[in-house]
Amino acid sequence: MAVEFVLLCAGALLLLALLYFVFTYNYLITLRARIDNSWSQIDVQLKRRYDLIPNLVETVKGYAKHEKEVFTEVTKARAAMAKASTVEEKAAANNMLSSALKSLFAVAEGYPKLRANENFLQLQEELSGTESKIAYARQFYNDTVLSYNTAIASIPTNIIAGMFGFAPREFFKAGEKERKEFKVKF
């Protein structure tokens, strides 16, 4: 009777360990899939912004033809965004593009007729909405990366994470230009 009880307890412990292993592994897979999904959401919004920029630049060009430096910076930043493939490259390109767009809108402030242009106002509104969506998507991505990185570093989950090669993911970070105060100069 005692041997049967010991075997039953050992079997129950083995079953619990197996269930813990399966649930932990599935939890890590779910977190990794959420990171990939949230990165895709950032990509969708970055693509939307990328597509809006040429129309915005052309609208501003019609009013501010002599502001070539600003247009060049926007074009360079847009090209960098198209070439970026990793999280780090996309974050850097995104920061560069955000800075260039701030300069573009600063230029637009000096042209009252442009600010009254309906096409410009619509593009500005769409871009502003897209920027808000990008900010939300970045926050969600970083929150998901935080949960995932914490899970794979915590005991005892880190054992299962190490066995199956779950590696930490990078956060989407603001660049140095993004951290500095932006000053509008005319």
Backbone as CSV, one residue per row, in Angstrom:
resi,resn,N_x,N_y,N_z,CA_x,CA_y,CA_z,C_x,C_y,C_z
1,MET,0.823,-1.196,0.000,0.000,0.000,0.000,0.864,1.255,0.000
2,ALA,1.911,1.295,0.783,2.802,2.458,0.854,3.514,2.668,-0.476
3,VAL,3.890,1.558,-1.155,4.574,1.662,-2.443,3.620,2.254,-3.483
4,GLU,2.368,1.832,-3.443,1.386,2.356,-4.384,1.169,3.851,-4.168
5,PHE,1.139,4.263,-2.912,0.963,5.676,-2.583,2.150,6.498,-3.088
6,VAL,3.350,5.988,-2.905,4.560,6.678,-3.360,4.549,6.792,-4.899
7,LEU,4.180,5.688,-5.571,4.105,5.719,-7.031,3.029,6.694,-7.518
8,LEU,1.903,6.729,-6.834,0.828,7.651,-7.188,1.283,9.101,-7.002
9,CYS,1.954,9.380,-5.907,2.470,10.737,-5.659,3.524,11.113,-6.695
10,ALA,4.410,10.196,-7.021,5.447,10.452,-8.017,4.807,10.713,-9.381
11,GLY,3.799,9.930,-9.714,3.092,10.128,-10.983,2.389,11.481,-11.023
12,ALA,1.768,11.856,-9.902,1.079,13.145,-9.822,2.077,14.299,-9.966
13,LEU,3.232,14.185,-9.297,4.267,15.220,-9.412,4.811,15.313,-10.836
14,LEU,5.009,14.168,-11.453,5.485,14.139,-12.831,4.457,14.794,-13.766
15,LEU,3.187,14.493,-13.553,2.123,15.087,-14.344,2.074,16.603,-14.140
16,LEU,2.202,17.069,-12.896,2.218,18.503,-12.611,3.412,19.188,-13.286
17,ALA,4.564,18.548,-13.218,5.758,19.111,-13.861,5.558,19.196,-15.372
18,LEU,4.978,18.156,-15.947,4.723,18.150,-17.383,3.725,19.244,-17.767
19,LEU,2.660,19.382,-16.984,1.674,20.436,-17.244,2.305,21.822,-17.120
20,TYR,3.137,22.010,-16.093,3.820,23.290,-15.928,4.699,23.569,-17.141
21,PHE,5.421,22.583,-17.586,6.297,22.729,-18.744,5.487,23.143,-19.982
22,VAL,4.387,22.454,-20.245,3.558,22.740,-21.423,2.966,24.154,-21.338
23,PHE,2.404,24.507,-20.189,1.799,25.836,-20.040,2.846,26.941,-20.153
24,THR,4.007,26.738,-19.571,5.065,27.743,-19.647,5.560,27.904,-21.076
25,TYR,5.778,26.798,-21.756,6.232,26.854,-23.144,5.200,27.585,-24.012
26,ASN,3.931,27.243,-23.850,2.873,27.894,-24.630,2.767,29.386,-24.294
27,TYR,2.980,29.745,-23.043,2.961,31.148,-22.625,4.076,31.924,-23.331
28,LEU,5.259,31.342,-23.387,6.380,32.000,-24.064,6.123,32.136,-25.564
29,ILE,5.551,31.123,-26.158,5.199,31.168,-27.584,4.170,32.282,-27.829
30,THR,3.182,32.390,-26.952,2.152,33.426,-27.076,2.770,34.819,-26.978
31,LEU,3.660,35.021,-26.011,4.321,36.321,-25.884,5.149,36.649,-27.121
32,ARG,5.860,35.682,-27.632,6.679,35.909,-28.830,5.790,36.265,-30.031
33,ALA,4.652,35.594,-30.148,3.718,35.896,-31.241,3.133,37.300,-31.077
34,ARG,2.865,37.728,-29.836,2.361,39.082,-29.595,3.392,40.131,-29.996
35,ILE,4.654,39.848,-29.726,5.718,40.777,-30.126,5.733,40.906,-31.646
36,ASP,5.682,39.783,-32.329,5.688,39.809,-33.795,4.464,40.553,-34.335
37,ASN,3.313,40.311,-33.735,2.094,41.008,-34.150,2.202,42.507,-33.884
38,SER,2.680,42.885,-32.712,2.770,44.314,-32.405,3.805,44.995,-33.288
39,TRP,4.872,44.279,-33.653,5.842,44.849,-34.587,5.176,45.064,-35.955
40,SER,4.341,44.137,-36.372,3.624,44.290,-37.638,2.712,45.510,-37.608
41,GLN,2.094,45.775,-36.464,1.225,46.946,-36.336,2.034,48.240,-36.465
42,ILE,3.233,48.259,-35.898,4.115,49.422,-36.064,4.451,49.583,-37.539
43,ASP,4.803,48.487,-38.179,5.157,48.514,-39.602,4.020,49.072,-40.462
44,VAL,2.795,48.668,-40.164,1.635,49.140,-40.916,1.522,50.667,-40.800
45,GLN,1.670,51.181,-39.588,1.551,52.625,-39.377,2.724,53.386,-39.990
46,LEU,3.921,52.816,-39.916,5.083,53.460,-40.532,4.905,53.520,-42.049
47,LYS,4.345,52.475,-42.630,4.090,52.448,-44.072,3.048,53.500,-44.434
48,ARG,2.030,53.631,-43.620,0.995,54.644,-43.865,1.614,56.034,-43.853
49,ARG,2.439,56.303,-42.857,3.102,57.606,-42.783,4.011,57.797,-43.991
50,TYR,4.748,56.775,-44.348,5.656,56.805,-45.496,4.886,57.181,-46.766
51,ASP,3.685,56.639,-46.931,2.865,56.921,-48.104,2.262,58.329,-48.092
52,LEU,2.019,58.904,-46.916,1.440,60.243,-46.820,2.458,61.349,-47.100
53,ILE,3.719,61.077,-46.834,4.741,62.121,-46.893,4.905,62.759,-48.271
54,PRO,4.952,62.009,-49.382,5.123,62.679,-50.678,4.035,63.722,-50.976
55,ASN,2.794,63.418,-50.640,1.705,64.374,-50.857,1.889,65.616,-49.995
56,LEU,2.300,65.416,-48.767,2.529,66.533,-47.862,3.668,67.413,-48.372
57,VAL,4.758,66.787,-48.781,5.913,67.531,-49.282,5.526,68.333,-50.527
58,GLU,4.797,67.723,-51.439,4.391,68.430,-52.664,3.490,69.619,-52.345
59,THR,2.611,69.452,-51.378,1.726,70.552,-50.989,2.538,71.703,-50.414
60,VAL,3.481,71.397,-49.534,4.310,72.431,-48.916,5.223,73.066,-49.961
61,LYS,5.760,72.264,-50.877,6.653,72.783,-51.924,5.989,73.884,-52.739
62,GLY,4.708,73.738,-52.989,3.985,74.743,-53.763,4.010,76.119,-53.120
63,TYR,4.142,76.166,-51.813,4.134,77.434,-51.089,5.536,77.871,-50.652
64,ALA,6.394,76.905,-50.389,7.711,77.207,-49.808,8.817,76.631,-50.686
65,LYS,8.893,77.127,-51.898,9.836,76.579,-52.878,11.292,76.728,-52.468
66,HIS,11.622,77.736,-51.702,13.019,78.001,-51.352,13.503,77.227,-50.115
67,GLU,12.709,76.360,-49.571,13.069,75.589,-48.369,13.634,74.222,-48.755
68,LYS,14.593,74.182,-49.664,15.118,72.925,-50.205,15.760,72.035,-49.148
69,GLU,16.424,72.623,-48.173,17.107,71.830,-47.143,16.108,70.951,-46.382
70,VAL,14.969,71.496,-46.055,13.940,70.745,-45.326,13.424,69.598,-46.189
71,PHE,13.175,69.869,-47.461,12.668,68.827,-48.357,13.700,67.717,-48.548
72,THR,14.976,68.115,-48.607,16.055,67.131,-48.741,16.111,66.226,-47.519
73,GLU,15.980,66.808,-46.333,16.010,66.020,-45.096,14.833,65.051,-45.029
74,VAL,13.662,65.499,-45.425,12.484,64.621,-45.425,12.690,63.474,-46.405
75,THR,13.224,63.786,-47.575,13.465,62.758,-48.590,14.496,61.738,-48.112
76,LYS,15.578,62.209,-47.501,16.612,61.305,-46.964,16.022,60.403,-45.875
77,ALA,15.255,61.011,-44.991,14.660,60.245,-43.890,13.675,59.201,-44.417
78,ARG,12.921,59.574,-45.416,11.960,58.636,-46.016,12.695,57.472,-46.680
79,ALA,13.808,57.763,-47.352,14.609,56.712,-47.988,15.208,55.787,-46.935
80,ALA,15.671,56.351,-45.816,16.221,55.531,-44.734,15.150,54.612,-44.159
81,MET,13.929,55.112,-44.084,12.814,54.301,-43.574,12.553,53.122,-44.501
82,ALA,12.659,53.357,-45.804,12.404,52.292,-46.775,13.476,51.209,-46.704
83,LYS,14.707,51.586,-46.386,15.816,50.638,-46.344,15.908,49.866,-45.026
84,ALA,15.346,50.403,-43.965,15.478,49.798,-42.632,14.784,48.446,-42.567
85,SER,15.442,47.487,-41.888,14.826,46.168,-41.773,14.772,45.665,-40.339
86,THR,15.749,45.991,-39.507,15.740,45.529,-38.119,15.009,46.525,-37.231
87,VAL,14.699,46.109,-36.013,14.032,46.999,-35.056,14.890,48.235,-34.831
88,GLU,16.178,48.030,-34.640,17.084,49.155,-34.367,17.155,50.120,-35.556
89,GLU,17.260,49.582,-36.772,17.319,50.428,-37.969,16.008,51.185,-38.169
90,LYS,14.893,50.500,-37.957,13.596,51.166,-38.124,13.397,52.234,-37.064
91,ALA,13.837,51.977,-35.849,13.717,52.985,-34.788,14.540,54.215,-35.144
92,ALA,15.767,54.021,-35.618,16.623,55.148,-35.997,16.017,55.914,-37.176
93,ALA,15.533,55.194,-38.178,14.924,55.846,-39.340,13.642,56.572,-38.949
94,ASN,12.870,55.975,-38.068,11.647,56.603,-37.580,11.974,57.907,-36.859
95,ASN,12.999,57.878,-36.030,13.393,59.085,-35.306,13.862,60.178,-36.266
96,MET,14.616,59.773,-37.285,15.090,60.723,-38.291,13.906,61.335,-39.046
97,LEU,12.948,60.504,-39.409,11.778,60.980,-40.140,10.914,61.895,-39.274
98,SER,10.741,61.557,-38.025,9.961,62.407,-37.119,10.589,63.786,-36.996
99,SER,11.902,63.814,-36.878,12.617,65.090,-36.780,12.450,65.909,-38.058
100,ALA,12.563,65.250,-39.207,12.413,65.943,-40.488,10.987,66.487,-40.649
101,LEU,9.998,65.721,-40.203,8.610,66.183,-40.303,8.363,67.371,-39.381
102,LYS,8.985,67.373,-38.211,8.861,68.531,-37.315,9.396,69.777,-38.008
103,SER,10.526,69.634,-38.701,11.099,70.768,-39.434,10.163,71.222,-40.549
104,LEU,9.558,70.261,-41.239,8.630,70.581,-42.316,7.431,71.362,-41.785
105,PHE,6.878,70.933,-40.662,5.740,71.639,-40.089,6.156,73.002,-39.534
106,ALA,7.391,73.104,-39.064,7.886,74.401,-38.605,7.963,75.374,-39.778
107,VAL,8.410,74.900,-40.928,8.455,75.724,-42.142,7.039,76.146,-42.522
108,ALA,6.111,75.217,-42.446,4.729,75.504,-42.823,4.121,76.601,-41.953
109,GLU,4.576,76.712,-40.714,4.064,77.748,-39.818,4.312,79.152,-40.367
110,GLY,5.353,79.303,-41.179,5.686,80.606,-41.731,4.882,80.985,-42.964
111,TYR,3.959,80.141,-43.388,3.176,80.394,-44.598,1.682,80.306,-44.281
112,PRO,1.068,81.434,-43.948,-0.352,81.429,-43.565,-1.276,80.856,-44.637
113,LYS,-0.970,81.114,-45.904,-1.829,80.572,-46.968,-1.756,79.046,-47.000
114,LEU,-0.572,78.523,-46.752,-0.403,77.070,-46.706,-1.200,76.489,-45.553
115,ARG,-1.115,77.112,-44.397,-1.835,76.607,-43.222,-3.348,76.642,-43.440
116,ALA,-3.806,77.497,-44.343,-5.236,77.581,-44.639,-5.640,76.640,-45.773
117,ASN,-4.680,76.042,-46.448,-4.945,75.144,-47.569,-5.618,73.869,-47.063
118,GLU,-6.766,73.554,-47.627,-7.544,72.399,-47.160,-6.797,71.076,-47.333
119,ASN,-6.103,70.929,-48.450,-5.333,69.703,-48.702,-4.237,69.541,-47.647
120,PHE,-3.552,70.640,-47.343,-2.502,70.605,-46.327,-3.093,70.242,-44.964
121,LEU,-4.202,70.869,-44.629,-4.832,70.600,-43.326,-5.262,69.139,-43.209
122,GLN,-5.810,68.593,-44.293,-6.238,67.186,-44.276,-5.024,66.263,-44.121
123,LEU,-3.964,66.543,-44.888,-2.753,65.725,-44.780,-2.136,65.836,-43.391
124,GLN,-2.117,67.037,-42.851,-1.575,67.245,-41.515,-2.378,66.471,-40.476
125,GLU,-3.696,66.479,-40.623,-4.557,65.746,-39.694,-4.331,64.237,-39.809
126,GLU,-4.244,63.735,-41.041,-4.002,62.307,-41.250,-2.645,61.900,-40.679
127,LEU,-1.656,62.734,-40.917,-0.320,62.445,-40.407,-0.295,62.486,-38.878
128,SER,-1.000,63.438,-38.311,-1.084,63.538,-36.851,-1.745,62.297,-36.260
129,GLY,-2.823,61.843,-36.893,-3.493,60.620,-36.436,-2.597,59.409,-36.564
130,THR,-1.842,59.354,-37.657,-0.914,58.239,-37.867,0.197,58.270,-36.819
131,GLU,0.695,59.464,-36.503,1.728,59.593,-35.472,1.210,59.086,-34.128
132,SER,-0.044,59.378,-33.819,-0.635,58.880,-32.565,-0.722,57.355,-32.573
133,LYS,-1.095,56.797,-33.723,-1.178,55.337,-33.836,0.204,54.702,-33.719
134,ILE,1.209,55.347,-34.286,2.581,54.845,-34.176,3.013,54.858,-32.717
135,ALA,2.723,55.949,-32.030,3.096,56.053,-30.613,2.423,54.952,-29.791
136,TYR,1.137,54.718,-30.042,0.417,53.663,-29.324,1.011,52.291,-29.654
137,ALA,1.267,52.055,-30.943,1.811,50.755,-31.362,3.199,50.531,-30.761
138,ARG,4.019,51.586,-30.706,5.349,51.471,-30.091,5.218,51.130,-28.604
139,GLN,4.281,51.782,-27.926,4.092,51.518,-26.503,3.643,50.075,-26.284
140,PHE,2.690,49.613,-27.088,2.207,48.239,-26.962,3.341,47.256,-27.238
141,TYR,4.125,47.526,-28.286,5.271,46.670,-28.620,6.243,46.609,-27.440
142,ASN,6.603,47.760,-26.902,7.553,47.788,-25.789,6.996,47.116,-24.539
143,ASP,5.699,47.272,-24.275,5.076,46.588,-23.135,5.136,45.069,-23.323
144,THR,4.903,44.625,-24.540,4.939,43.192,-24.840,6.361,42.658,-24.738
145,VAL,7.326,43.416,-25.241,8.731,43.011,-25.121,9.131,42.940,-23.648
146,LEU,8.662,43.894,-22.842,8.955,43.873,-21.408,8.420,42.599,-20.754
147,SER,7.175,42.245,-21.053,6.585,41.020,-20.488,7.374,39.783,-20.909
148,TYR,7.706,39.719,-22.183,8.450,38.581,-22.729,9.848,38.494,-22.108
149,ASN,10.587,39.603,-22.124,11.950,39.598,-21.579,11.952,39.264,-20.085
150,THR,10.955,39.755,-19.363,10.845,39.442,-17.937,10.559,37.950,-17.752
151,ALA,9.674,37.407,-18.563,9.313,35.988,-18.449,10.509,35.090,-18.731
152,ILE,11.299,35.401,-19.772,12.414,34.502,-20.095,13.594,34.663,-19.136
153,ALA,13.577,35.729,-18.332,14.651,35.924,-17.361,14.265,35.460,-15.960
154,SER,12.987,35.200,-15.735,12.498,34.827,-14.400,12.660,33.334,-14.146
155,ILE,12.912,33.019,-12.894,13.022,31.619,-12.475,11.622,31.108,-12.206
156,PRO,11.223,29.956,-12.575,11.901,28.894,-13.297,11.651,28.929,-14.810
157,THR,10.932,29.953,-15.283,10.634,30.042,-16.716,11.907,30.118,-17.553
158,ASN,12.949,30.722,-16.978,14.203,30.869,-17.727,14.815,29.518,-18.111
159,ILE,14.531,28.489,-17.371,15.047,27.146,-17.700,14.432,26.668,-19.014
160,ILE,13.114,26.790,-19.112,12.421,26.376,-20.333,12.810,27.296,-21.492
161,ALA,12.906,28.593,-21.213,13.304,29.550,-22.259,14.699,29.222,-22.781
162,GLY,15.600,28.882,-21.890,16.964,28.535,-22.298,17.013,27.238,-23.096
163,MET,16.200,26.267,-22.707,16.178,24.981,-23.408,15.726,25.130,-24.864
164,PHE,14.828,26.092,-25.119,14.246,26.226,-26.446,14.701,27.491,-27.190
165,GLY,15.720,28.145,-26.674,16.329,29.267,-27.392,15.505,30.539,-27.460
166,PHE,14.706,30.798,-26.458,13.970,32.059,-26.416,14.958,33.153,-26.020
167,ALA,15.232,34.073,-26.944,16.211,35.138,-26.705,15.492,36.455,-26.438
168,PRO,16.138,37.344,-25.675,15.520,38.656,-25.418,15.302,39.437,-26.717
169,ARG,14.303,40.284,-26.727,13.997,41.137,-27.876,14.384,42.579,-27.553
170,GLU,14.611,43.360,-28.603,14.983,44.761,-28.441,13.739,45.631,-28.282
171,PHE,13.885,46.681,-27.467,12.830,47.674,-27.336,12.928,48.654,-28.503
172,PHE,11.815,49.270,-28.836,11.782,50.331,-29.848,12.084,51.611,-29.084
173,LYS,13.274,52.177,-29.305,13.730,53.315,-28.509,13.765,54.594,-29.329
174,ALA,13.611,55.699,-28.631,13.771,57.010,-29.253,15.267,57.289,-29.389
175,GLY,15.621,57.998,-30.433,17.012,58.365,-30.655,17.374,59.624,-29.894
176,GLU,18.630,60.014,-29.995,19.105,61.211,-29.303,18.358,62.453,-29.756
177,LYS,18.092,62.579,-31.066,17.375,63.749,-31.573,15.978,63.831,-30.971
178,GLU,15.347,62.695,-30.787,13.991,62.661,-30.241,13.956,63.097,-28.782
179,ARG,15.040,62.876,-28.067,15.095,63.210,-26.648,15.341,64.691,-26.402
180,LYS,15.918,65.371,-27.389,16.236,66.784,-27.235,14.998,67.620,-27.497
181,GLU,14.973,68.783,-26.867,13.877,69.726,-27.087,13.969,70.267,-28.500
182,PHE,12.843,70.342,-29.178,12.813,70.832,-30.553,12.514,72.325,-30.523
183,LYS,13.336,73.113,-31.201,13.145,74.550,-31.249,12.838,74.965,-32.682
184,VAL,11.781,75.727,-32.822,11.401,76.231,-34.139,12.141,77.530,-34.392
185,LYS,12.829,77.596,-35.547,13.575,78.807,-35.910,13.128,79.277,-37.277
186,PHE,12.949,80.556,-37.411,12.606,81.155,-38.704,13.709,82.105,-39.126
